[in-house]
Amino acid sequence: MSEPMNAENKGAIARFLAAPPDTVSKTLFVAIAVCLVASMIVSTAAVILRPTQEANKLRDKQINILQVAGLYDPAIDISDAFEAFEPRVLDLESGEFTDAFDPATFDDIAAADDPELSRALEDDPASIGRQSRFRTVYLLRDDAGALDKVILPLHGYGLWSTLYGFIAVEKNGNDIFGLQFYSHAETPGLGAEVDNPRWKSQWNGKRLRDEAGTLQITVAKTAPPAGADYHIDALAGATLTTAGVDNLVKFWMGEEGYARFLDKLQAGEF
Ligand SMILES: Cc1cc2nc3c(=O)[nH]c(=O)nc-3n(C[C@H](O)[C@H](O)[C@H](O)COP(=O)(O)O)c2cc1C
C-alpha cells in the first residue's frame, strides 16, 4: 500500500522539479519557503536578543536615574554607580514602603494592567487610564546614611505619546533637584525639547508646594500667582506637550500620586 503511494509522491516531486521555474506552483513554493526561512531567522534573533534588550533597558533606566540625580559619570561603571540607590516599592495610598514586592523585579508599569494591583482613573489628567497602586522609588543616601534625595517615576500623555520619566526631589519633600524623561515620541524640535538640557535645567531649585502645602508647580508660558519658584517655562511651539507635562507632574505630585509620601518626607519621617 505504501509503495504505490511513495511512487506517486516521487512522481509528483519529479514533475514539480521538472516544471519550468515560472509556474504558479514553483513561484508560490519559493515565496512560502522564503517567508518561512525569514520568519524563523527573525524569531530566532528576537529570542536570542531578548536578554540583551532587557539588559539594555535596565541600563538605560539606571543611567536616567543617575542623570536625574546629577550622579551620571560615563567613566564610572553604571551598575557600580547605581549601588548608591536603594530601590523601594511605595504604597501610594499610605505613603509607606511595602515589602510585599521585590523592588529589583517589581514592574510598576506592568502592574498598572493588573486589576489586583491597580485602579482605573475616573479623573485622569495625565491620560494614563489605569494607575498602579505601587511604584518603585529610589532613595539616595549620603555617606552617613542620611536621606539625600528621592527619585520618583512619573508618566503621562503629551501630544503624540506617553512620556515616561523621573523627578528627583530633595529630602525635604518639596525642592526639586531635576526632572527628565527617558521615553517619549514627541516631535524633535517641538515637544521633544523636553530633552533639551537648557529646558531641563529650569527644574533645579523649583518648589512643588507653597508654605500652605498647596501644590503650585506649573509648566506654562506664564508664572503661576505663587511666583517664579514654582514656574517652569513652556516649550516653544509645543503647547500641547507642555500641557501634558504640566498635567502629569501635577497628577503625580498631587493627591492621587506621591502627596502622602511627600508629606512624610516633609515631616522628616525617613
Ligand atoms: C508635524 C507637526 C508636529 C508637531 N509636534 C508637536 C509636538 O510634539 N508637541 C506639541 O505640543 N505640538 C506639536 N505640534 C504643534 C501643535 O499641532 C500645535 O500647533 C502646537 O502645540 C501649538 O503650540 P503654540 O501655541 O505654542 O504654537 C506639531 C505640529 C506639526 C504640524
The ligand as a Gaussian input file, in Angstrom:
#p B3LYP/6-31G(d) Opt

LIG

0 1
 C        4.247000      67.805000      12.238000
 C        3.877000      68.503000      13.500000
 C        4.382000      68.044000      14.696000
 C        4.034000      68.673000      15.895000
 N        4.520000      68.197000      17.067000
 C        4.159000      68.785000      18.219000
 C        4.636000      68.275000      19.478000
 O        5.417000      67.328000      19.572000
 N        4.192000      68.904000      20.595000
 C        3.326000      69.959000      20.565000
 O        2.952000      70.436000      21.624000
 N        2.917000      70.456000      19.401000
 C        3.303000      69.902000      18.232000
 N        2.859000      70.393000      17.058000
 C        2.143000      71.653000      17.059000
 C        0.725000      71.505000      17.507000
 O       -0.016000      70.973000      16.472000
 C        0.207000      72.878000      17.946000
 O        0.197000      73.712000      16.843000
 C        1.088000      73.487000      18.977000
 O        1.151000      72.655000      20.093000
 C        0.596000      74.854000      19.395000
 O        1.667000      75.461000      20.060000
 P        1.830000      77.051000      20.114000
 O        0.524000      77.540000      20.671000
 O        2.992000      77.271000      21.031000
 O        2.100000      77.470000      18.715000
 C        3.186000      69.778000      15.871000
 C        2.689000      70.246000      14.645000
 C        3.025000      69.620000      13.478000
 C        2.463000      70.151000      12.192000

